[in-house]
Amino acid sequence: MIATAGRAIGAWLAAALLLAACQTAGGHRVVAVSPEDLEGTPPSNVRALLGEPELRRTEPPAEVWQYRTDRCVADIYLRQEGAAQRVFYI
């Protein structure tokens, strides 16, 4: 019984280490998101999927959010549409 408990704890620790390795150095989660998943959505949806951007800049009439990993840089352009801000270009 002790051996079984030890294996269960070891398996749990191994799984926790593997999940921690999936995070980038900047703290962003690496997720597969297609542009269609984001186009037309509000900033809250972008944050829910990708977290906070590493860089924000204003290029009137747009605001650009930049996300980076070791393999990818994504610029997400938001602009005001009526009363809400929305993603209009990736």
N, CA and C atoms as an extended XYZ file, in Angstrom:
270
Properties=species:S:1:pos:R:3:atomname:S:1:resname:S:1:resid:I:1 pbc="F F F"
N         0.817       -1.195        0.000 N   MET     1
C         0.000        0.000        0.000 CA  MET     1
C         0.864        1.262        0.000 C   MET     1
N         1.957        1.255        0.736 N   ILE     2
C         2.841        2.415        0.769 CA  ILE     2
C         3.468        2.624       -0.603 C   ILE     2
N         3.843        1.544       -1.275 N   ALA     3
C         4.427        1.657       -2.613 CA  ALA     3
C         3.431        2.264       -3.591 C   ALA     3
N         2.160        1.885       -3.489 N   THR     4
C         1.124        2.438       -4.372 CA  THR     4
C         0.949        3.930       -4.125 C   THR     4
N         0.928        4.336       -2.856 N   ALA     5
C         0.802        5.761       -2.521 CA  ALA     5
C         2.009        6.531       -3.035 C   ALA     5
N         3.201        5.944       -2.912 N   GLY     6
C         4.411        6.604       -3.410 CA  GLY     6
C         4.386        6.785       -4.910 C   GLY     6
N         3.882        5.796       -5.639 N   ARG     7
C         3.777        5.910       -7.100 CA  ARG     7
C         2.765        6.976       -7.482 C   ARG     7
N         1.659        7.038       -6.749 N   ALA     8
C         0.629        8.046       -7.041 CA  ALA     8
C         1.175        9.448       -6.823 C   ALA     8
N         1.918        9.659       -5.741 N   ILE     9
C         2.509       10.978       -5.475 CA  ILE     9
C         3.550       11.303       -6.533 C   ILE     9
N         4.370       10.317       -6.905 N   GLY    10
C         5.372       10.532       -7.950 CA  GLY    10
C         4.736       10.890       -9.284 C   GLY    10
N         3.652       10.219       -9.636 N   ALA    11
C         2.955       10.515      -10.897 CA  ALA    11
C         2.363       11.916      -10.859 C   ALA    11
N         1.806       12.309       -9.726 N   TRP    12
C         1.224       13.649       -9.591 CA  TRP    12
C         2.303       14.715       -9.748 C   TRP    12
N         3.470       14.525       -9.107 N   LEU    13
C         4.563       15.490       -9.213 CA  LEU    13
C         5.085       15.577      -10.647 C   LEU    13
N         5.194       14.443      -11.324 N   ALA    14
C         5.653       14.446      -12.721 CA  ALA    14
C         4.678       15.223      -13.601 C   ALA    14
N         3.381       15.018      -13.379 N   ALA    15
C         2.373       15.741      -14.165 CA  ALA    15
C         2.446       17.237      -13.900 C   ALA    15
N         2.649       17.632      -12.649 N   ALA    16
C         2.755       19.053      -12.305 CA  ALA    16
C         3.968       19.687      -12.977 C   ALA    16
N         5.096       18.972      -13.014 N   LEU    17
C         6.293       19.494      -13.674 CA  LEU    17
C         6.088       19.637      -15.182 C   LEU    17
N         5.422       18.669      -15.799 N   LEU    18
C         5.156       18.756      -17.231 CA  LEU    18
C         4.264       19.944      -17.551 C   LEU    18
N         3.236       20.176      -16.747 N   LEU    19
C         2.349       21.314      -16.990 CA  LEU    19
C         3.078       22.631      -16.787 C   LEU    19
N         3.952       22.706      -15.817 N   ALA    20
C         4.720       23.931      -15.581 CA  ALA    20
C         5.642       24.220      -16.757 C   ALA    20
N         6.145       23.195      -17.407 N   ALA    21
C         7.041       23.375      -18.545 CA  ALA    21
C         6.319       23.933      -19.759 C   ALA    21
N         5.003       23.867      -19.785 N   CYS    22
C         4.240       24.386      -20.915 CA  CYS    22
C         4.124       25.897      -20.890 C   CYS    22
N         4.489       26.531      -19.795 N   GLN    23
C         4.385       27.975      -19.699 CA  GLN    23
C         5.641       28.600      -20.276 C   GLN    23
N         5.495       29.759      -20.920 N   THR    24
C         6.640       30.446      -21.503 CA  THR    24
C         7.366       31.200      -20.419 C   THR    24
N         8.565       31.680      -20.733 N   ALA    25
C         9.355       32.427      -19.768 CA  ALA    25
C         8.655       33.700      -19.330 C   ALA    25
N         7.880       34.320      -20.223 N   GLY    26
C         7.181       35.551      -19.897 CA  GLY    26
C         5.920       35.330      -19.087 C   GLY    26
N         5.577       34.093      -18.802 N   GLY    27
C         4.409       33.809      -18.000 CA  GLY    27
C         3.147       33.616      -18.810 C   GLY    27
N         3.226       33.723      -20.131 N   HIS    28
C         2.044       33.533      -20.971 CA  HIS    28
C         1.816       32.059      -21.228 C   HIS    28
N         0.562       31.698      -21.257 N   ARG    29
C         0.213       30.337      -21.620 CA  ARG    29
C         0.397       30.183      -23.126 C   ARG    29
N         0.810       29.026      -23.547 N   VAL    30
C         0.903       28.752      -24.975 CA  VAL    30
C        -0.367       28.007      -25.363 C   VAL    30
N        -1.194       28.661      -26.175 N   VAL    31
C        -2.448       28.052      -26.608 CA  VAL    31
C        -2.570       28.199      -28.110 C   VAL    31
N        -3.267       27.276      -28.714 N   ALA    32
C        -3.524       27.351      -30.148 CA  ALA    32
C        -4.827       28.117      -30.354 C   ALA    32
N        -4.714       29.280      -30.974 N   VAL    33
C        -5.872       30.125      -31.236 CA  VAL    33
C        -5.812       30.547      -32.689 C   VAL    33
N        -6.897       30.386      -33.402 N   SER    34
C        -6.922       30.838      -34.789 CA  SER    34
C        -7.404       32.280      -34.832 C   SER    34
N        -7.035       33.031      -35.855 N   PRO    35
C        -7.508       34.409      -35.979 CA  PRO    35
C        -9.039       34.507      -35.945 C   PRO    35
N        -9.709       33.500      -36.489 N   GLU    36
C       -11.178       33.507      -36.499 CA  GLU    36
C       -11.753       33.465      -35.080 C   GLU    36
N       -11.003       32.869      -34.141 N   ASP    37
C       -11.453       32.808      -32.752 CA  ASP    37
C       -11.458       34.189      -32.107 C   ASP    37
N       -10.636       35.095      -32.619 N   LEU    38
C       -10.469       36.404      -31.983 CA  LEU    38
C       -11.123       37.561      -32.737 C   LEU    38
N       -11.204       37.473      -34.050 N   GLU    39
C       -11.748       38.596      -34.831 CA  GLU    39
C       -13.146       38.967      -34.381 C   GLU    39
N       -13.332       40.270      -34.137 N   GLY    40
C       -14.633       40.784      -33.740 CA  GLY    40
C       -14.946       40.645      -32.263 C   GLY    40
N       -14.020       40.070      -31.489 N   THR    41
C       -14.277       39.870      -30.065 CA  THR    41
C       -13.764       41.049      -29.244 C   THR    41
N       -14.285       41.225      -28.044 N   PRO    42
C       -13.817       42.304      -27.169 CA  PRO    42
C       -12.486       41.942      -26.513 C   PRO    42
N       -11.791       42.931      -25.973 N   PRO    43
C       -10.504       42.678      -25.316 CA  PRO    43
C       -10.582       41.650      -24.191 C   PRO    43
N       -11.705       41.572      -23.513 N   SER    44
C       -11.831       40.598      -22.417 CA  SER    44
C       -11.671       39.165      -22.921 C   SER    44
N       -12.134       38.873      -24.127 N   ASN    45
C       -11.962       37.524      -24.701 CA  ASN    45
C       -10.500       37.246      -25.018 C   ASN    45
N        -9.797       38.265      -25.520 N   VAL    46
C        -8.373       38.101      -25.828 CA  VAL    46
C        -7.617       37.804      -24.540 C   VAL    46
N        -7.899       38.574      -23.491 N   ARG    47
C        -7.240       38.346      -22.199 CA  ARG    47
C        -7.552       36.958      -21.643 C   ARG    47
N        -8.788       36.517      -21.791 N   ALA    48
C        -9.176       35.204      -21.273 CA  ALA    48
C        -8.410       34.084      -21.981 C   ALA    48
N        -8.160       34.248      -23.280 N   LEU    49
C        -7.465       33.216      -24.049 CA  LEU    49
C        -5.945       33.311      -23.949 C   LEU    49
N        -5.413       34.543      -23.944 N   LEU    50
C        -3.966       34.732      -24.061 CA  LEU    50
C        -3.299       35.397      -22.863 C   LEU    50
N        -4.086       35.925      -21.941 N   GLY    51
C        -3.500       36.645      -20.816 CA  GLY    51
C        -3.222       38.096      -21.193 C   GLY    51
N        -2.441       38.763      -20.370 N   GLU    52
C        -2.097       40.164      -20.638 CA  GLU    52
C        -1.025       40.237      -21.725 C   GLU    52
N        -1.101       41.222      -22.609 N   PRO    53
C        -0.073       41.351      -23.649 CA  PRO    53
C         1.262       41.792      -23.053 C   PRO    53
N         2.344       41.434      -23.738 N   GLU    54
C         3.670       41.882      -23.314 CA  GLU    54
C         3.885       43.345      -23.649 C   GLU    54
N         3.237       43.794      -24.701 N   LEU    55
C         3.412       45.170      -25.157 CA  LEU    55
C         2.071       45.707      -25.617 C   LEU    55
N         1.804       46.947      -25.268 N   ARG    56
C         0.617       47.667      -25.767 CA  ARG    56
C         1.092       48.976      -26.347 C   ARG    56
N         0.557       49.309      -27.517 N   ARG    57
C         0.881       50.611      -28.085 CA  ARG    57
C        -0.350       51.169      -28.788 C   ARG    57
N        -0.417       52.480      -28.842 N   THR    58
C        -1.539       53.132      -29.484 CA  THR    58
C        -1.090       53.640      -30.846 C   THR    58
N        -1.831       53.244      -31.865 N   GLU    59
C        -1.623       53.710      -33.237 CA  GLU    59
C        -2.989       54.154      -33.743 C   GLU    59
N        -3.392       55.403      -33.411 N   PRO    60
C        -4.764       55.838      -33.731 CA  PRO    60
C        -5.172       55.502      -35.157 C   PRO    60
N        -6.349       54.984      -35.333 N   PRO    61
C        -7.420       54.791      -34.354 CA  PRO    61
C        -7.372       53.450      -33.633 C   PRO    61
N        -6.232       52.746      -33.698 N   ALA    62
C        -6.155       51.393      -33.128 CA  ALA    62
C        -5.285       51.354      -31.878 C   ALA    62
N        -5.475       50.282      -31.116 N   GLU    63
C        -4.572       49.914      -30.034 CA  GLU    63
C        -4.032       48.541      -30.415 C   GLU    63
N        -2.715       48.354      -30.285 N   VAL    64
C        -2.080       47.095      -30.676 CA  VAL    64
C        -1.593       46.379      -29.424 C   VAL    64
N        -1.984       45.105      -29.314 N   TRP    65
C        -1.502       44.252      -28.232 CA  TRP    65
C        -0.564       43.232      -28.850 C   TRP    65
N         0.623       43.088      -28.269 N   GLN    66
C         1.594       42.139      -28.809 CA  GLN    66
C         1.843       41.007      -27.809 C   GLN    66
N         1.797       39.789      -28.339 N   TYR    67
C         2.081       38.574      -27.584 CA  TYR    67
C         3.277       37.900      -28.235 C   TYR    67
N         4.203       37.365      -27.417 N   ARG    68
C         5.404       36.718      -27.946 CA  ARG    68
C         5.659       35.390      -27.262 C   ARG    68
N         6.136       34.448      -28.046 N   THR    69
C         6.708       33.214      -27.514 CA  THR    69
C         8.048       33.049      -28.209 C   THR    69
N         8.737       31.964      -27.938 N   ASP    70
C        10.014       31.707      -28.602 CA  ASP    70
C         9.840       31.519      -30.105 C   ASP    70
N         8.650       31.102      -30.532 N   ARG    71
C         8.413       30.776      -31.941 CA  ARG    71
C         7.485       31.728      -32.671 C   ARG    71
N         6.872       32.664      -31.965 N   CYS    72
C         5.815       33.435      -32.604 CA  CYS    72
C         5.699       34.828      -31.985 C   CYS    72
N         5.345       35.785      -32.829 N   VAL    73
C         4.959       37.121      -32.373 CA  VAL    73
C         3.614       37.402      -33.017 C   VAL    73
N         2.641       37.764      -32.184 N   ALA    74
C         1.308       38.076      -32.705 CA  ALA    74
C         0.940       39.496      -32.296 C   ALA    74
N         0.574       40.309      -33.286 N   ASP    75
C         0.059       41.649      -33.048 CA  ASP    75
C        -1.445       41.608      -33.257 C   ASP    75
N        -2.181       42.021      -32.236 N   ILE    76
C        -3.643       42.027      -32.293 CA  ILE    76
C        -4.096       43.473      -32.255 C   ILE    76
N        -4.818       43.899      -33.300 N   TYR    77
C        -5.263       45.280      -33.433 CA  TYR    77
C        -6.712       45.403      -32.977 C   TYR    77
N        -6.941       46.351      -32.063 N   LEU    78
C        -8.285       46.618      -31.561 CA  LEU    78
C        -8.671       48.040      -31.943 C   LEU    78
N        -9.958       48.241      -32.211 N   ARG    79
C       -10.443       49.601      -32.452 CA  ARG    79
C       -11.853       49.730      -31.897 C   ARG    79
N       -12.227       50.968      -31.687 N   GLN    80
C       -13.548       51.263      -31.157 CA  GLN    80
C       -14.588       51.035      -32.249 C   GLN    80
N       -15.602       50.251      -31.918 N   GLU    81
C       -16.734       50.025      -32.825 CA  GLU    81
C       -17.991       50.308      -32.034 C   GLU    81
N       -18.555       51.484      -32.236 N   GLY    82
C       -19.699       51.895      -31.438 CA  GLY    82
C       -19.246       52.136      -30.012 C   GLY    82
N       -19.904       51.507      -29.071 N   ALA    83
C       -19.579       51.697      -27.655 CA  ALA    83
C       -18.500       50.728      -27.163 C   ALA    83
N       -18.106       49.758      -27.986 N   ALA    84
C       -17.172       48.721      -27.531 CA  ALA    84
C       -15.921       48.661      -28.393 C   ALA    84
N       -14.835       48.243      -27.782 N   GLN    85
C       -13.598       48.001      -28.513 CA  GLN    85
C       -13.612       46.548      -28.987 C   GLN    85
N       -13.146       46.301      -30.219 N   ARG    86
C       -13.165       44.954      -30.814 CA  ARG    86
C       -11.866       44.683      -31.573 C   ARG    86
N       -11.524       43.400      -31.695 N   VAL    87
C       -10.398       42.983      -32.522 CA  VAL    87
C       -10.816       43.115      -33.978 C   VAL    87
N        -9.997       43.809      -34.782 N   PHE    88
C       -10.328       43.926      -36.200 CA  PHE    88
C        -9.235       43.408      -37.119 C   PHE    88
N        -8.046       43.123      -36.580 N   TYR    89
C        -6.971       42.618      -37.441 CA  TYR    89
C        -5.958       41.886      -36.572 C   TYR    89
N        -5.449       40.779      -37.114 N   ILE    90
C        -4.416       40.007      -36.409 CA  ILE    90
C        -3.281       39.752      -37.374 C   ILE    90
